[in-house]
Amino acid sequence: MQIKYLQPICRRYLQRSNYLSTSTLHAFRCRWQMFLRFSTL
């Protein structure tokens, strides 16, 4: 009973954390590329 109730919550939490990590990684990559372009200029 508890496992069936907890599984979707864990799945939802994993998806949310995965989305947050990917979004932060994308933002960091964009900033890094801009920094590299400005440094080369």
DSSP file (Angstrom, degrees, kcal/mol; ACC not computed):
  #  RESIDUE AA STRUCTURE BP1 BP2  ACC     N-H-->O    O-->H-N    N-H-->O    O-->H-N    TCO  KAPPA ALPHA  PHI   PSI    X-CA   Y-CA   Z-CA
    1    1 A M     >        0   0    0      0, 0.0     4,-1.6     0, 0.0     5,-0.1   0.000 360.0 360.0 360.0 -52.4    0.0    0.0    0.0
    2    2 A Q  H  >  +     0   0    0      1,-0.2     4,-2.4     2,-0.2     5,-0.2   0.906 360.0  52.3 -66.1 -40.1    2.7    2.5    1.0
    3    3 A I  H  > S+     0   0    0      1,-0.2     4,-2.4     2,-0.2    -1,-0.2   0.926 108.7  50.0 -63.2 -43.5    5.0    1.6   -1.8
    4    4 A K  H  4 S+     0   0    0      1,-0.2    -1,-0.2     2,-0.2    -2,-0.2   0.853 114.3  46.1 -62.9 -32.7    2.3    2.0   -4.4
    5    5 A Y  H  X S+     0   0    0     -4,-1.6     4,-0.6     1,-0.2    -1,-0.2   0.834 115.7  44.9 -78.0 -32.0    1.5    5.4   -2.9
    6    6 A L  H  X S+     0   0    0     -4,-2.4     4,-2.6     1,-0.1     5,-0.2   0.783  96.6  74.0 -83.9 -26.8    5.1    6.5   -2.7
    7    7 A Q  H  X S+     0   0    0     -4,-2.4     4,-2.6     1,-0.2     5,-0.2   0.930  97.3  44.9 -57.4 -52.4    6.3    5.4   -6.2
    8    8 A P  H  > S+     0   0    0      0, 0.0     4,-2.6     0, 0.0    -1,-0.2   0.862 113.0  53.0 -61.4 -33.2    4.5    8.1   -8.2
    9    9 A I  H  X S+     0   0    0     -4,-0.6     4,-2.7     2,-0.2    -2,-0.2   0.933 110.6  46.3 -65.5 -44.7    5.7   10.8   -5.8
   10   10 A C  H  X S+     0   0    0     -4,-2.6     4,-2.6     2,-0.2    -1,-0.2   0.911 113.0  50.3 -62.8 -41.0    9.3    9.6   -6.1
   11   11 A R  H  X S+     0   0    0     -4,-2.6     4,-2.3    -5,-0.2    -2,-0.2   0.925 111.6  47.4 -63.6 -43.5    9.0    9.5   -9.8
   12   12 A R  H  X S+     0   0    0     -4,-2.6     4,-2.4     1,-0.2    -2,-0.2   0.913 112.4  49.8 -63.4 -42.2    7.6   13.0   -9.9
   13   13 A Y  H  X S+     0   0    0     -4,-2.7     4,-2.7     1,-0.2     5,-0.2   0.901 110.0  50.9 -64.2 -40.3   10.4   14.3   -7.6
   14   14 A L  H  X S+     0   0    0     -4,-2.6     4,-2.6     1,-0.2    -1,-0.2   0.914 110.3  49.2 -64.0 -42.2   13.0   12.6   -9.8
   15   15 A Q  H  X S+     0   0    0     -4,-2.3     4,-2.5     2,-0.2    -2,-0.2   0.917 112.2  48.4 -62.9 -42.1   11.6   14.3  -12.9
   16   16 A R  H  X S+     0   0    0     -4,-2.4     4,-2.4     2,-0.2    -2,-0.2   0.931 113.4  46.1 -64.8 -45.0   11.5   17.7  -11.2
   17   17 A S  H  X S+     0   0    0     -4,-2.7     4,-2.5     1,-0.2    -1,-0.2   0.892 112.6  51.2 -65.1 -38.5   15.1   17.3   -9.9
   18   18 A N  H  X S+     0   0    0     -4,-2.6     4,-2.4    -5,-0.2    -1,-0.2   0.916 110.5  48.9 -64.1 -42.1   16.3   16.1  -13.3
   19   19 A Y  H  X S+     0   0    0     -4,-2.5     4,-2.4     2,-0.2    -2,-0.2   0.906 111.7  49.3 -63.4 -41.9   14.6   19.1  -15.0
   20   20 A L  H  X S+     0   0    0     -4,-2.4     4,-2.4     1,-0.2     5,-0.2   0.922 111.5  48.7 -63.9 -43.5   16.2   21.5  -12.5
   21   21 A S  H  X S+     0   0    0     -4,-2.5     4,-2.3     1,-0.2    -2,-0.2   0.911 112.9  47.3 -64.5 -41.6   19.6   20.0  -13.0
   22   22 A T  H  X S+     0   0    0     -4,-2.4     4,-2.4     2,-0.2    -1,-0.2   0.905 112.3  49.7 -67.6 -39.7   19.3   20.2  -16.8
   23   23 A S  H  X S+     0   0    0     -4,-2.4     4,-2.4     2,-0.2    -2,-0.2   0.912 112.5  46.9 -65.9 -41.5   18.1   23.8  -16.8
   24   24 A T  H  X S+     0   0    0     -4,-2.4     4,-2.5     2,-0.2    -1,-0.2   0.902 112.3  50.8 -66.3 -39.4   20.9   24.9  -14.5
   25   25 A L  H  X S+     0   0    0     -4,-2.3     4,-2.3    -5,-0.2    -2,-0.2   0.912 110.5  49.3 -63.3 -41.6   23.4   23.1  -16.7
   26   26 A H  H  X S+     0   0    0     -4,-2.4     4,-2.3     2,-0.2    -2,-0.2   0.919 111.8  47.8 -64.0 -44.0   22.0   24.8  -19.8
   27   27 A A  H  X S+     0   0    0     -4,-2.4     4,-2.4     1,-0.2    -2,-0.2   0.912 112.1  49.9 -63.7 -41.8   22.2   28.2  -18.2
   28   28 A F  H  X S+     0   0    0     -4,-2.5     4,-2.4     1,-0.2    -1,-0.2   0.895 110.2  50.7 -63.8 -39.1   25.8   27.6  -17.0
   29   29 A R  H  X S+     0   0    0     -4,-2.3     4,-2.5     2,-0.2    -2,-0.2   0.913 109.7  49.9 -65.5 -41.9   26.8   26.5  -20.5
   30   30 A C  H  X S+     0   0    0     -4,-2.3     4,-2.3     1,-0.2    -2,-0.2   0.927 112.6  46.8 -62.4 -44.2   25.3   29.6  -22.1
   31   31 A R  H  X S+     0   0    0     -4,-2.4     4,-2.5     1,-0.2    -1,-0.2   0.900 111.4  51.9 -64.2 -39.2   27.1   31.9  -19.6
   32   32 A W  H  X S+     0   0    0     -4,-2.4     4,-2.3     2,-0.2    -2,-0.2   0.910 109.6  49.1 -64.6 -41.5   30.3   30.0  -20.2
   33   33 A Q  H  X S+     0   0    0     -4,-2.5     4,-2.4     2,-0.2    -1,-0.2   0.918 111.9  48.6 -64.3 -42.6   30.0   30.4  -24.0
   34   34 A M  H  X S+     0   0    0     -4,-2.3     4,-2.5     1,-0.2     5,-0.2   0.911 110.9  51.0 -63.0 -41.2   29.4   34.1  -23.6
   35   35 A F  H  X S+     0   0    0     -4,-2.5     4,-2.2     1,-0.2    -2,-0.2   0.904 110.3  49.4 -62.5 -41.2   32.4   34.4  -21.3
   36   36 A L  H  X S+     0   0    0     -4,-2.3     4,-2.2     2,-0.2    -1,-0.2   0.907 110.8  49.8 -65.5 -40.7   34.6   32.6  -23.8
   37   37 A R  H  X S+     0   0    0     -4,-2.4     4,-1.9     1,-0.2    -2,-0.2   0.931 112.9  45.9 -64.4 -44.1   33.4   34.9  -26.6
   38   38 A F  H  < S+     0   0    0     -4,-2.5    -1,-0.2     1,-0.2    -2,-0.2   0.871 112.2  51.6 -66.9 -35.1   34.1   38.0  -24.6
   39   39 A S  H  < S+     0   0    0     -4,-2.2    -1,-0.2    -5,-0.2    -2,-0.2   0.872 109.5  49.5 -70.1 -35.2   37.5   36.7  -23.5
   40   40 A T  H  <        0   0    0     -4,-2.2    -1,-0.2     1,-0.3    -2,-0.2   0.856 360.0 360.0 -71.4 -33.1   38.5   36.0  -27.1
   41   41 A L     <        0   0    0     -4,-1.9    -1,-0.3    -5,-0.2    -2,-0.2   0.509 360.0 360.0 -67.8 360.0   37.4   39.4  -28.2
